[in-house]
Amino acid sequence: MEAMTGGKFLQKFRLYETRSKFYLIGRDKSRIHWRVLKIDRLESTELGVDEDPTIYTESECQELLWRIHEGNMLTGGLKFVTKCYGIVGFVKFLGPYYMVIITSRRKIGTICGHEIYSVGKSEMIAISSVTVWPNVAYSRDENRYKRLLCSVDLSKDFFFSYSYNIMRSLQKNITQKNTGQAVYEPMCVWNEFLTRAIRNHLKNTCWTVALVHGFFKQSKLSVSGKDFWLTLIARRSRHFAGTRFLKRGVNEKGRVANDVETEQIVFEDTSDGIPTQMASAVQHRGSIPLVWFQETSRLNIRPDIILKPDVDYKATRLHFENLALRYGNPVIILNLIKTREKKPRESLLRAEFAKAIHYINKSLPDDKRLKFLHMDLSKLSRRKGTNVLALLTKVASDVLDLTEFLHCEISTSTKPDDTSSGERTAAKPHDDRSSSDQTECAAKLAPLLLQKGVLRTNCIDCLDRTNVAQFAYGLAALGRQLHALGLTEAQKIELHDPLADDLMDFYEWMGDTLAIQYGGSAAHNKIFCEQRGQWKAATQSQEFLRTIQRYYNNAYTDHDKQDAINMFLGHFQPQQGKPALWKLDSDQHYNIGRQGTLKEEIGRSFIKRSLSDGNILLENNLPVTSCNNETNNTELLPMQQLDDIREPTDSAPEISICEPNPCSSVNYGRVPGRHSISEERQSYLKRLGYPELHSSNFLDLDLLSSSGNSCDEEVFERSSLINSPMDVVSVESSTSYSEQGHTDEGRDDMDLSRSSSQVSDVRDYSDRFAHWVADGGMLW
């Protein structure tokens, strides 16, 4: 946000109209500086905006309005339209331009005296006079576009600030002095497209507000008898934004779906609103950075995964380069998806993700290599005696040892009321002084400790499991933040501490908000409920209802929601003579969204769906399968062993597909025990000539093995693993190609087996229905 003369920002506006023009009158909070913006109403196809360079006083502005009224008496004079709090942007469909304004706001917090607001109400007003509207302005398509854009509810989870760059982290605001139009460049400003025309024309941002989409909550808490303010901010990226099944993976520019930056700010409560110290910790969540999709289905609660080969993992590499540019090194990956499944879904993405990390790390110097931890949170949460939150908190503490966090001190000084230098200062709250020659209290933020690097967390949707892990990181960070501010002696907050419960409420609320935005329902908070000791039956009922709600929204409402998002972000711009948005397949108009040409996108809509929800499909409509032929005598791999064998290789990804001709028969044998699986994996990795990358390259994995499981539990788990029924599923071929195009040696001598003796097709209807709700697949 650009400062006005004397460091003032336009915060309140009044809109007036004549037959030929709109007049927007803006003033600062202290009512000292008044500006006028004129908008032409006689132009039906172009946006005519003119800013009066004069800075008026209140009396001078009233006199100007009176003169305008007298000059337009023959056409009705000057009329008051509405009061507002900033321009969201301008948009054009097929007819005239419309102006979107904020008509109501709510204060939701303060950072260093800078007030943060959420949008209470908004309104879309046609610019052109009705007398010059073209006929198309009355068309059915025009009205449908208007309804579609208005379906983006700005009163839900959009927030802004006039004087603080809320779209950026506290550390970036301190270290990078960006003002003016530069603040609209970050990925988290959702109305960048809507404001682009007026910003480029006026060369300033005085009249517009930069909207951030995500989550903001601030509350006063207490520890050891001392009060402090806790602020939790989630900033959702506008790049590759959308809904759960319509935006997956990474695009060719390295931008991932469900990209969210989470910042946790802590500062001590003071009487004047300006603390002496602040601490901030930033973490990141985002979809698995591989090129993969899922097509929505009304009969399948978990649609098929479509994995597209990415030569040399270019998109994945771009994503991590962008993370390093934004946050520095190290970039630490916490991957929470499943390692083994009866039907290969998440586990295949996990294996491919591990391959990508290893391949990228080969070309990076040691100090810039990606650090990772693959952790099957779903499996760990089912183990008796395992405290998942305690385990995650230990991991988070080790991560914080590497990345640290921002700790800065604030020094206040008195200086003339002038911010022409562009430096970011902390404004004193409730400063409504009317004298023009007064001085104000300015605060400089000097960093004592900077965060270097970031923790990137993901599960399959980056919603439920990811939110639990982010809470654990937030808890570990909060202990260190409070200690750095001198509020506590210890750096650790125990899980049973009341402060941990307060923080859990923050993250649970954030998780529900982000899950509704991306997934269509509140988050699954089973682990949080267990930590609180809530009734298990009530928790299961809640989880079931949220599953159904998420399925319904994904199947029936997400396409319209995606269209509205694409309209708001400017990915689709209506044109006469071109197909309407609702006549296109999802995202055909968005050439940044999915990789490939328009022809490929259209062809993707005709992909033949496999009845098995475990299949990975490719763009030739064939499921990825393994087959035996005369030249390769390998057997189908048991699903529990699949992940162990498909470890990261030195090669770029290459998907092998069976030809339409029938595959030869497969011999099934008994699944070997865990010990033999581990030995086979170790032998395979040793033959490939690189260290095991099964779990982590920076953590001591002894902490993961000491989960508190009893021997009986381990025996039971192994028995159920071996003897449980397993459906016959087509899986991806284990063939991989080296950089020179040759197959890896030593792969043909692997002992691959699969047990099918326990397959049973006899189930009653209620069991099938429960399986459909829990695991997806076809109901009938």
C-alpha positions in Angstrom: 0.0 0.0 0.0 1.4 3.3 -1.0 1.7 6.1 1.6 -0.1 9.4 1.0 1.6 12.8 1.7 2.4 12.9 5.4 2.3 9.2 5.7 -1.5 9.0 5.4 -3.6 6.3 3.7 -7.0 6.7 2.2 -9.3 4.6 4.3 -12.9 5.9 3.9 -14.7 6.8 0.7 -18.0 8.2 -0.4 -19.3 7.6 -3.9 -21.4 10.2 -5.8 -22.9 10.2 -9.3 -24.1 12.4 -12.0 -25.5 11.3 -15.3 -22.0 11.5 -16.9 -19.6 10.7 -14.1 -18.9 8.9 -10.8 -17.0 10.9 -8.1 -15.2 8.9 -5.5 -14.1 11.0 -2.5 -11.4 9.5 -0.3 -9.9 10.6 3.0 -7.4 9.4 5.5 -8.3 8.3 9.0 -7.5 11.7 10.6 -9.7 13.6 8.0 -6.8 15.8 7.0 -6.2 14.7 3.4 -9.0 14.4 0.9 -8.7 13.2 -2.7 -11.1 12.9 -5.7 -11.3 10.2 -8.4 -13.5 10.7 -11.5 -14.9 7.8 -13.4 -16.5 8.4 -16.9 -20.0 6.9 -17.3 -20.6 7.8 -21.0 -18.1 5.3 -22.3 -19.7 1.9 -22.8 -16.7 -0.3 -23.7 -13.6 1.4 -22.1 -12.7 2.3 -18.6 -12.2 6.0 -18.2 -10.6 6.9 -14.8 -9.0 10.3 -13.9 -7.4 11.2 -10.6 -7.5 14.8 -9.4 -3.9 15.6 -8.3 -5.1 18.2 -5.7 -5.1 17.3 -2.0 -8.1 19.0 -0.5 -9.1 19.9 3.0 -12.5 18.8 4.2 -14.1 22.2 3.6 -12.5 22.5 0.2 -13.9 19.1 -0.8 -17.4 20.0 0.3 -17.2 23.2 -1.7 -16.1 21.2 -4.8 -19.0 18.8 -4.5 -21.4 21.7 -4.2 -20.0 23.2 -7.4 -20.4 19.8 -9.2 -24.0 19.6 -8.0 -24.9 23.1 -9.3 -23.2 22.4 -12.7 -25.4 19.3 -13.2 -28.7 20.6 -12.0 -30.3 20.2 -15.5 -29.6 16.5 -15.5 -30.5 15.8 -11.9 -27.5 17.1 -10.0 -25.1 15.2 -7.8 -26.5 12.2 -5.9 -25.0 10.2 -3.1 -24.6 6.5 -3.9 -22.9 4.8 -1.0 -20.1 4.9 1.4 -17.3 2.4 1.0 -13.9 1.4 2.3 -11.9 0.8 -0.9 -12.0 -0.5 -4.5 -11.7 -4.3 -5.0 -11.3 -3.8 -8.7 -13.0 -3.4 -12.1 -14.3 -6.2 -14.3 -15.9 -6.4 -17.7 -17.9 -9.4 -19.1 -19.7 -8.8 -22.4 -21.3 -5.4 -21.7 -20.2 -2.5 -19.6 -17.5 -2.2 -16.9 -18.4 -2.9 -13.3 -16.8 -1.6 -10.2 -16.5 -3.9 -7.1 -16.3 -1.9 -3.8 -16.2 -2.8 -0.1 -19.3 -1.4 1.6 -18.6 -2.8 5.1 -15.5 -3.9 7.0 -14.7 -5.5 10.3 -11.5 -5.0 12.3 -10.0 -8.4 13.1 -6.6 -7.6 14.5 -3.6 -5.3 14.8 0.0 -5.8 13.9 2.4 -3.2 15.2 -0.4 -0.8 15.4 -1.5 -1.4 11.8 -5.1 -2.4 11.7 -6.2 -5.5 9.8 -9.8 -5.8 8.4 -12.0 -8.4 6.9 -14.6 -7.7 4.2 -18.1 -7.4 5.7 -20.0 -6.6 2.6 -19.2 -5.8 -1.0 -21.2 -4.5 -4.0 -20.8 -4.5 -7.8 -21.9 -1.3 -9.5 -22.2 -0.8 -13.3 -20.0 2.0 -14.4 -21.8 3.1 -17.7 -25.1 4.9 -17.6 -28.0 2.8 -18.7 -28.5 5.1 -21.7 -25.3 3.8 -23.3 -25.6 0.2 -22.4 -25.2 -2.1 -25.4 -27.9 -4.7 -26.1 -25.6 -7.5 -24.9 -25.7 -6.0 -21.4 -29.2 -7.3 -21.0 -28.3 -10.8 -22.3 -28.7 -14.0 -20.3 -24.9 -14.7 -20.6 -24.1 -11.3 -19.1 -26.4 -11.9 -16.1 -24.9 -15.4 -15.6 -21.4 -14.0 -15.6 -22.4 -11.4 -13.0 -24.0 -14.1 -10.8 -20.9 -16.3 -11.2 -18.5 -13.5 -10.1 -20.8 -12.6 -7.1 -20.6 -16.2 -6.0 -17.1 -15.5 -4.8 -18.1 -14.3 -1.3 -15.7 -11.7 -0.3 -17.1 -11.6 3.2 -15.7 -15.1 3.8 -12.0 -15.3 4.6 -10.8 -12.2 2.7 -8.8 -9.7 4.7 -6.7 -6.6 4.0 -4.8 -3.7 5.6 -4.3 -0.1 4.5 -0.9 0.5 6.0 0.6 -3.0 6.6 1.6 -5.4 3.8 -0.5 -8.3 5.1 0.2 -10.2 1.9 3.8 -10.7 3.0 5.4 -12.2 6.1 6.7 -10.1 8.9 10.3 -11.0 7.9 9.8 -9.9 4.3 8.3 -6.7 5.4 11.4 -6.0 7.5 14.0 -7.1 5.1 12.4 -6.0 1.8 11.1 -2.4 1.6 8.5 -2.8 -1.1 5.8 -0.2 -1.5 3.3 1.0 -4.2 2.4 -1.4 -6.9 5.1 -3.9 -5.9 2.9 -5.1 -3.0 0.4 -6.4 -5.6 3.0 -8.7 -7.1 3.1 -11.4 -4.4 1.3 -14.6 -5.0 -1.2 -13.9 -2.2 -3.0 -10.8 -3.6 -6.2 -12.3 -5.0 -7.5 -9.1 -6.7 -4.3 -8.4 -8.6 -6.1 -8.9 -11.9 -9.2 -6.8 -10.9 -7.0 -3.9 -9.9 -4.5 -4.1 -12.7 -6.2 -1.6 -15.0 -6.6 1.2 -12.5 -3.2 0.7 -11.0 -1.5 0.8 -14.4 -3.4 3.9 -15.4 -3.0 5.9 -12.2 0.5 4.5 -11.4 -0.5 4.2 -7.7 -2.5 2.1 -5.3 -4.2 4.8 -3.3 -7.8 3.8 -4.2 -7.6 0.0 -4.1 -7.1 -2.6 -1.4 -5.0 -5.7 -1.7 -7.2 -8.7 -0.7 -5.6 -11.8 0.8 -7.6 -15.0 0.9 -7.1 -17.6 3.6 -7.3 -17.3 7.4 -6.6 -14.7 10.1 -7.1 -15.0 13.8 -5.7 -12.9 16.6 -6.3 -13.4 20.4 -4.8 -12.4 23.7 -3.4 -15.4 25.7 -1.6 -15.6 29.0 1.4 -17.6 30.2 3.0 -17.4 33.7 0.8 -14.4 34.5 1.9 -12.4 31.4 -0.4 -11.5 28.6 0.7 -11.8 24.9 -0.9 -11.7 21.5 -1.0 -14.7 19.2 -1.7 -14.2 15.5 -2.2 -17.0 13.1 -2.3 -16.1 9.4 -2.8 -18.4 6.4 -2.2 -16.9 3.0 -3.6 -18.8 0.0 -1.7 -18.5 -3.3 -3.7 -17.1 -6.3 -1.4 -19.2 -8.6 -3.0 -22.5 -9.7 -5.8 -21.9 -7.2 -9.0 -23.9 -7.2 -10.9 -26.8 -5.7 -9.8 -30.2 -4.6 -10.2 -32.5 -7.6 -9.9 -29.7 -10.2 -6.5 -28.5 -9.0 -3.9 -31.1 -8.2 -0.2 -31.4 -8.3 2.1 -28.9 -10.0 1.8 -27.0 -13.3 4.6 -26.3 -15.7 5.6 -23.1 -13.9 6.3 -25.0 -10.7 3.1 -23.7 -8.9 1.3 -26.2 -6.8 -2.4 -26.5 -5.9 -3.6 -25.6 -2.4 -0.4 -23.5 -1.9 -0.7 -21.9 1.6 1.8 -19.9 3.6 1.2 -20.1 7.4 2.7 -17.5 9.7 2.5 -17.5 13.5 3.3 -14.1 15.1 3.8 -13.6 18.8 4.3 -10.3 20.7 3.8 -9.1 24.3 0.7 -7.1 25.2 1.6 -3.4 25.9 -0.6 -0.4 26.9 0.3 1.6 23.8 -0.2 -1.2 21.3 3.4 -1.2 20.2 5.5 -4.1 21.6 9.2 -4.0 22.2 9.8 -7.5 20.6 8.1 -9.7 18.1 8.6 -13.3 16.9 7.4 -14.9 13.7 7.6 -18.5 12.3 6.5 -19.4 8.8 5.7 -22.8 7.3 4.2 -23.9 4.0 1.8 -26.5 2.7 1.1 -27.4 -0.9 0.0 -30.3 -3.1 2.5 -33.0 -4.0 4.7 -31.3 -6.7 4.3 -33.9 -9.3 2.1 -33.6 -12.5 -0.9 -35.6 -11.4 -4.7 -35.1 -11.7 -8.0 -36.6 -10.5 -11.1 -36.4 -12.5 -14.3 -35.9 -10.5 -16.8 -38.7 -10.4 -20.3 -38.8 -8.9 -20.1 -42.6 -8.4 -16.6 -42.8 -7.1 -15.7 -41.1 -3.8 -12.0 -41.4 -4.6 -11.4 -40.9 -8.3 -8.6 -42.4 -10.3 -5.2 -40.7 -10.1 -3.8 -39.6 -13.5 0.0 -39.3 -13.4 1.7 -37.5 -16.3 5.4 -38.1 -16.9 7.6 -35.0 -16.3 10.9 -35.2 -18.1 13.7 -34.6 -15.6 11.1 -33.4 -13.1 11.3 -29.9 -14.5 8.1 -28.7 -12.9 9.1 -30.2 -9.5 12.5 -28.6 -9.7 10.9 -25.2 -10.5 8.7 -25.5 -7.5 11.5 -26.1 -5.1 13.6 -23.4 -6.7 10.7 -21.0 -6.0 10.5 -22.1 -2.4 14.2 -21.5 -1.9 13.8 -18.1 -3.5 11.0 -17.2 -1.2 12.3 -18.6 2.0 16.0 -19.5 1.6 17.6 -22.8 2.4 17.1 -25.4 3.7 13.8 -26.5 2.2 12.6 -29.3 4.4 9.9 -31.7 3.1 7.5 -33.5 5.5 5.6 -36.0 3.4 2.7 -37.6 5.3 1.1 -39.8 2.6 0.7 -43.5 3.0 3.6 -45.9 2.4 1.7 -49.1 1.8 -1.8 -49.7 0.7 -3.9 -52.7 -0.4 -4.8 -50.6 -3.5 -2.0 -48.4 -4.6 -3.0 -44.8 -4.6 -1.1 -42.5 -2.3 1.8 -45.0 -2.1 2.5 -44.6 -5.8 2.8 -40.8 -5.5 4.9 -41.3 -2.5 7.4 -43.4 -4.4 7.4 -41.1 -7.4 7.9 -38.1 -5.0 10.9 -39.8 -3.4 12.4 -40.5 -6.8 12.0 -36.8 -7.8 13.6 -35.6 -4.6 16.6 -37.9 -5.1 16.9 -36.9 -8.7 16.9 -33.2 -8.0 19.3 -33.5 -5.1 22.0 -35.0 -7.4 22.4 -31.7 -9.1 22.4 -29.5 -6.0 25.3 -28.6 -3.8 25.3 -30.0 -0.3 24.1 -26.8 1.4 21.1 -26.5 -0.9 19.9 -30.1 -1.1 16.3 -30.8 -0.2 15.9 -32.4 3.2 12.9 -34.7 3.7 11.1 -37.0 6.0 8.6 -39.5 4.6 6.2 -40.4 7.5 3.1 -42.5 7.1 0.9 -40.5 9.6 -2.2 -42.6 8.9 -0.4 -45.8 9.9 1.2 -44.3 12.9 -2.1 -42.9 14.2 -3.6 -46.4 14.2 -0.8 -47.9 16.3 -1.7 -48.5 19.9 0.5 -46.6 22.3 1.7 -44.1 19.7 1.4 -40.5 20.5 1.4 -38.9 17.1 1.4 -35.3 18.3 4.4 -35.9 20.5 6.2 -37.6 17.6 5.4 -34.7 15.3 6.4 -32.1 17.9 9.8 -33.8 18.2 10.2 -33.7 14.4 9.2 -30.0 14.4 11.8 -29.2 17.1 14.5 -30.8 15.0 13.3 -28.7 12.0 13.4 -25.5 14.0 17.0 -26.3 14.9 17.7 -26.0 11.2 15.4 -23.1 10.2 15.1 -21.1 13.4 12.6 -18.2 13.3 12.3 -14.4 13.2 13.0 -12.5 16.4 13.1 -8.8 16.2 13.1 -5.8 18.5 11.2 -2.6 18.0 12.8 0.7 18.8 10.4 3.7 18.9 11.5 7.3 18.2 9.8 10.6 17.6 10.1 12.1 14.1 8.3 14.4 11.8 5.2 13.1 10.1 6.9 12.1 6.9 7.3 8.7 5.3 8.6 9.8 1.9 11.5 7.4 2.3 9.1 4.5 1.9 10.3 2.7 5.0 7.7 0.6 6.8 6.9 2.0 10.3 4.6 0.9 13.0 1.7 3.4 13.4 0.5 4.2 16.8 -3.1 2.9 17.2 -6.1 5.3 17.5 -4.1 8.2 16.2 -6.8 10.6 15.1 -4.8 13.8 15.6 -5.9 16.7 13.4 -2.8 19.0 13.5 -0.9 19.0 10.2 2.4 20.0 11.8 2.4 17.3 14.5 4.9 14.5 14.9 4.1 10.8 15.2 5.6 7.8 16.9 7.6 5.7 14.5 8.9 2.3 15.2 11.8 0.6 13.5 12.0 -3.2 13.5 15.5 -4.6 13.8 15.9 -8.3 13.4 17.9 -10.2 16.1 17.4 -13.6 14.4 16.1 -14.4 11.0 14.4 -17.5 9.8 16.4 -19.4 7.1 14.5 -22.0 5.1 11.1 -23.4 5.5 9.2 -26.6 6.4 7.0 -27.8 3.6 4.3 -30.2 4.7 1.9 -32.3 2.5 -0.4 -35.2 2.5 -2.7 -36.2 -0.4 -5.0 -33.2 0.0 -2.9 -31.0 2.2 -5.8 -30.6 4.6 -6.3 -33.0 7.4 -3.0 -34.7 8.2 -1.1 -31.7 7.1 -3.0 -29.5 9.6 -2.1 -31.8 12.5 1.6 -31.6 11.5 1.4 -27.8 11.2 -0.1 -27.6 14.7 2.9 -29.6 16.0 5.3 -27.2 14.3 3.3 -24.3 15.6 3.5 -25.7 19.2 7.2 -26.2 19.0 7.7 -22.7 17.5 5.5 -21.1 20.2 7.6 -22.5 23.0 10.7 -21.0 21.4 9.0 -17.7 20.5 7.8 -17.1 24.1 11.2 -18.0 25.4 12.9 -15.5 23.1 10.5 -12.8 24.2 11.4 -13.5 27.8 7.9 -14.7 28.7 8.9 -18.3 29.7 12.0 -20.0 31.0 11.6 -23.2 29.1 11.6 -23.5 25.3 9.1 -26.4 25.2 5.3 -26.4 25.8 3.9 -29.8 26.8 0.9 -31.2 25.0 -1.1 -31.2 28.3 -0.4 -27.6 28.9 -3.6 -25.3 28.7 -1.6 -23.1 26.2 -1.3 -26.1 23.9 -5.1 -26.5 24.0 -5.5 -22.8 23.1 -3.1 -23.2 20.1 -4.9 -26.3 19.0 -8.1 -24.3 18.8 -6.4 -21.9 16.5 -5.0 -24.5 14.2 -8.3 -26.5 14.2 -10.2 -23.4 13.2 -7.6 -22.7 10.5 -7.7 -26.2 9.3 -11.5 -26.2 9.0 -11.4 -22.9 7.1 -8.8 -24.0 4.6 -10.5 -27.4 4.1 -13.8 -25.7 3.3 -12.1 -23.5 0.8 -10.3 -26.3 -1.0 -12.0 -29.5 -0.1 -15.7 -28.5 0.4 -16.0 -29.6 4.1 -14.4 -28.9 7.4 -11.2 -30.9 8.2 -11.1 -34.3 9.7 -9.8 -33.7 13.2 -9.7 -37.2 14.5 -6.3 -36.7 16.2 -7.3 -33.5 17.8 -10.4 -35.1 19.1 -8.5 -38.0 20.6 -6.0 -35.6 22.2 -8.9 -33.8 23.9 -10.4 -37.2 25.0 -13.7 -36.7 23.1 -16.2 -39.5 22.8 -15.0 -41.8 20.0 -18.5 -42.5 18.6 -19.3 -38.8 18.3 -16.0 -38.3 16.5 -16.7 -41.1 14.1 -20.1 -39.7 13.3 -18.7 -36.2 12.7 -16.0 -37.6 10.4 -18.6 -39.6 8.4 -20.8 -36.6 7.9 -17.8 -34.5 6.8 -16.8 -37.2 4.3 -20.3 -37.2 2.8 -20.3 -33.4 2.7 -16.9 -33.3 1.0 -18.0 -35.9 -1.5 -21.2 -34.0 -2.4 -19.4 -30.6 -2.9 -16.6 -32.2 -4.9 -19.1 -34.0 -7.2 -21.8 -31.3 -7.6 -20.6 -27.8 -6.8 -16.9 -27.6 -7.3 -17.1 -27.0 -11.1 -19.1 -23.8 -10.6 -16.8 -22.8 -7.8 -13.8 -23.3 -10.0 -15.3 -21.3 -12.8 -16.0 -18.4 -10.3 -12.4 -18.5 -9.1 -11.0 -18.5 -12.6 -13.2 -15.5 -13.4 -12.1 -13.6 -10.3 -8.5 -14.3 -10.9 -8.7 -13.3 -14.6 -7.9 -16.8 -16.0 -11.0 -16.6 -18.1 -12.2 -13.3 -19.8 -15.5 -13.4 -21.7 -15.5 -12.3 -25.3 -18.3 -12.0 -27.8 -18.2 -14.7 -30.4 -16.2 -17.1 -28.1 -17.6 -20.1 -26.2 -19.0 -19.2 -22.8 -17.2 -20.4 -19.7 -19.8 -23.0 -18.8 -19.6 -24.6 -22.3 -16.0 -25.5 -21.8 -14.5 -28.4 -20.1 -12.9 -27.6 -16.8 -9.9 -25.2 -17.2 -9.6 -25.5 -21.0 -9.3 -21.7 -21.0 -6.5 -21.7 -18.4 -3.3 -22.4 -20.3 -1.3 -22.0 -17.2 -3.3 -24.6 -15.2 -2.7 -28.0 -16.7 0.3 -29.0 -18.8 -0.4 -29.8 -22.5 -2.2 -28.2 -25.4 -5.9 -27.5 -25.7 -6.2 -30.7 -27.7 -4.7 -32.7 -24.9 -7.1 -31.1 -22.4 -10.1 -31.9 -24.5 -8.8 -35.5 -25.0 -8.4 -35.8 -21.3 -12.2 -35.5 -20.8 -12.6 -38.7 -22.7 -10.4 -40.8 -20.6 -11.8 -44.2 -20.0 -12.3 -44.7 -16.3 -11.2 -48.0 -14.8 -13.5 -49.7 -12.4 -10.7 -50.2 -10.0 -10.0 -47.0 -8.0 -6.5 -48.1 -7.6 -5.4 -47.7 -11.1 -3.1 -45.0 -12.3 -4.3 -43.8 -15.7 -2.3 -42.2 -18.5 -3.5 -40.1 -21.4 -3.8 -43.0 -23.8 -6.8 -44.2 -21.7 -4.9 -47.3 -20.5 -4.3 -48.1 -16.8 -0.7 -48.5 -15.8 -0.2 -52.3 -15.4 2.5 -54.8 -15.0 2.6 -57.7 -17.4 4.7 -60.7 -17.9 6.0 -61.5 -21.4 8.4 -63.9 -22.9 11.3 -61.5 -22.5 10.7 -60.4 -18.9 9.8 -63.1 -16.4 8.9 -61.1 -13.3 5.8 -61.6 -11.2 3.3 -59.1 -9.9 4.5 -57.5 -6.7 2.5 -57.6 -3.5 1.1 -54.2 -2.6 2.8 -54.2 0.7 6.1 -54.6 -1.0 5.5 -52.1 -3.8 6.9 -49.1 -2.0 9.9 -51.0 -0.8 10.9 -52.0 -4.3 10.1 -48.7 -6.1 12.6 -46.6 -4.3 14.1 -43.5 -5.8 16.4 -44.1 -8.7 18.9 -42.0 -10.5 16.7 -41.8 -13.6 14.1 -39.4 -14.7 10.5 -40.8 -14.5 9.3 -43.0 -17.3 6.0 -44.8 -17.1 5.8 -48.2 -18.8 2.4 -49.3 -20.1 1.2 -52.7 -21.2 0.2 -53.0 -24.8 -3.4 -53.8 -25.5 -2.4 -57.5 -26.1 -3.2 -59.8 -23.2 -0.6 -60.1 -20.6 0.8 -63.5 -19.7 -0.4 -65.3 -16.6 0.9 -64.3 -13.2 2.0 -66.7 -10.6 1.0 -65.8 -7.1 2.8 -67.0 -4.0 2.7 -66.4 -0.3 3.6 -62.9 0.9 6.9 -63.2 2.7 7.4 -61.8 6.2 8.6 -58.3 7.0 12.1 -59.3 7.7 12.5 -60.7 4.2 10.9 -57.6 2.7 13.4 -55.4 4.4 16.3 -57.5 3.4 15.1 -57.5 -0.2 14.8 -53.7 -0.2 18.2 -53.3 1.3 19.7 -55.6 -1.2 18.0 -53.7 -4.1 19.2 -50.3 -2.8 22.7 -51.6 -2.4 22.7 -52.8 -6.0 21.6 -49.4 -7.2 24.6 -47.9 -5.4 23.1 -45.1 -3.2 22.0 -44.9 0.4 18.5 -45.8 1.6 16.1 -42.9 1.2 13.1 -44.6 2.7 12.3 -42.1 5.4 14.7 -39.2 6.0 18.0 -37.7 5.1 18.4 -35.3 8.0 16.6 -36.9 11.1 17.7 -39.7 13.4 15.0 -42.2 12.6 15.4 -44.0 15.9 12.8 -41.5 17.2 10.3 -42.9 14.7 10.9 -46.5 15.7 10.4 -45.8 19.4 6.7 -45.3 19.0 5.7 -47.3 22.1 4.2 -50.4 20.3 4.1 -53.6 22.2 5.4 -56.9 20.7 1.8 -58.2 20.6 0.7 -55.2 18.5 3.6 -55.8 16.1 2.8 -59.5 15.8 -0.9 -58.7 15.2 -0.1 -56.1 12.6 2.2 -58.4 10.8 -0.4 -61.2 10.8 -3.1 -58.9 9.5 -0.7 -57.7 6.8 -0.1 -61.2 5.6 -3.5 -62.7 6.0 -5.9 -59.9 5.1 -7.9 -60.2 1.9 -6.2 -58.4 -1.0 -8.0 -57.5 -4.3 -6.2 -58.1 -7.5 -5.2 -54.6 -8.7 -3.2 -53.4 -11.7 -0.1 -51.6 -10.7 2.6 -49.5 -12.3 5.5 -51.4 -13.9 8.7 -51.3 -12.0 10.7 -50.7 -15.1 12.7 -47.5 -14.9 15.0 -45.9 -17.4 18.4 -44.4 -16.7 19.6 -41.1 -18.0 21.1 -42.8 -21.1 17.8 -44.7 -21.7 18.9 -48.1 -20.5 17.1 -50.2 -17.9 18.6 -50.5 -14.5 20.6 -53.7 -14.0 19.8 -56.2 -11.4 16.1 -55.6 -11.5 15.1 -58.8 -13.2 16.4 -61.0 -10.4 14.1 -59.5 -7.8 11.8 -62.0 -6.2 8.3 -60.7 -6.7 5.3 -62.5 -5.4 1.6 -61.9 -4.6 -0.9 -63.8 -2.6 -4.4 -64.1 -3.9 -5.6 -67.1 -1.9 -7.4 -64.9 0.6 -9.4 -62.9 -1.9 -13.1 -63.0 -1.1 -15.9 -61.4 -3.0 -18.7 -62.3 -0.6 -19.8 -59.3 1.4 -23.2 -58.1 2.5 -24.5 -54.7 1.3 -23.8 -52.8 4.5 -20.1 -53.8 4.4 -19.9 -52.7 0.8 -21.5 -49.4 1.6 -19.1 -48.8 4.6 -16.2 -49.7 2.3 -17.4 -47.2 -0.3 -17.7 -44.4 2.2 -14.3 -45.1 3.8 -12.1 -46.2 0.8 -13.9 -45.1 -2.3 -14.5 -47.2 -5.4 -17.8 -48.2 -7.0 -20.9 -48.6 -4.8 -22.4 -51.1 -7.2 
